[in-house]
Amino acid sequence: MAMKGAASSAIKAVASSGITRNLHASPGSKKIVGVFYKANEYASMNPNFVGCVEGALGIRDWLESQGHEYIVTDDKEGPDSELEKHIPDLHVLISTPFHPAYVTAERIKKAKNLQLLLTAGIGSDHIDLNAAAAAGLTVAEVTGSNVVSVAEDELMRILILVRNFLPGYHQANNGEWNVAAIAHRAYDLEGKTIGTVGAGRIGKLLLQRLKPFNCNLLYHDRLKMDPELEKQIGAKFEEDLDAMLPKCDVIVINTPLTDKTRGLFDKDRIAKCKKGVLIVNNARGAIMDTQAIADACTSGHVAGYGGDVWYPQPAPKDHPWRYMPNHAMTPHISGTTIDAQLRYAAGTKDMLERYFKGEEFPPQHYIVKEGKLASQYQ
């Protein structure tokens, strides 16, 4: 409800402040800044590796041939960063969830020429969306571009945790052989209860991929899925999150980060989960209370935690999730496979073309439009 009020306030602010930032490009050359992770020696190893600084989404020649300025950097934090230097006069900022450029209200205030914020991928929570709405900015992302990539990764992490795979892998690397050290906490996936918190595009794909494993599938979401699809997948809707959690052997997080979901899994909510639960989170790190998860893994209440999202990103070396027991954490990689990169690069180019021509984006791509936030962020 707080988000709805903020969105409403943002609309009123746009109307009353006389802000006239256009949804689409004004005439003339534009300054476009892209913030991506640096690939260094890996950049030349795959010609389709476009999601990095060196690859620049594969759109540099196209943009520059049309007279636009295209700045690409990985340096995004602090007052002396490369990004900060360009904030006052950029028109478009492109970022990714994998190396997010945190667009604060302060940065939006400084960006007098800014019209468009694009996320090359899915998830625009690195942007202060209420501030963007109040400033009359357009925020858009390439909806659907990496949902298959993330759902596949979630299934992999579930299996890694359920089968206690990582200790065996480390044994193989270290020249050891101790079957008991692995087998005492390895299980079959069949017959287990899997619950997804959020059943949007990624959540539905995960449930469909879990069906052949003969699991008991549950989902909690603000919207109930189509009855025919629900029947086809064999998933049961759980209206009450806290009632679903104690039923689950595995919990998967598939909800966006909003004011409602930030810190959703705090100490009290984790305590409602079954002792020995496994948790997979490829959504956003800030949905979890960082220390509460680390403590629950240490105590054994959470038997294993896997995912690729942290807060902040990149995660500092002293982040407690790096050192908690029975984790299957990686850097944020699930949605940036080469296949996903090609999809979100193409989607970004398509939206830029539409922006230059003054055309509308596909409706599902809008996160903020004309002072209004997309429903998943309200």
Buried (B, 14 or more C-beta within 10 A) or exposed (E): EEBEEBBBBBBEBBEEEEEEBEBBBEEEEBBBBBBBBBBEEEBEEEEEBBBBBBBBBBBBEBBEEEEBBBBBBBBBEEEEBBBBBBBEBBBBBBBBBBBBBBBEBEBBEEBEBBBBBBBBBBBBBBBBBBBBBBBBBBBBBBBBBBBBBBBBBBBBBBEBBBBBBBBBEEBEEEEEEEEEBBEEBBBEBEEBBBBBBBBBBBBBBBBBBBEEBEBBBBBBBEEEBEEEEBEEBBBBBBEEBEEBBEBBBBBBBBBBBBBBBBBBBEEEBBEBBBEEBBBBBBBBBBBBBBEBBBBBBBEEBBBBBBBBBBBEBBBEEEBBBEEBEBBBBBBBEBBBBBEBBBBBBBBBBBBBEBBBEEEEBBEEBBBBBEBBBBEBBB
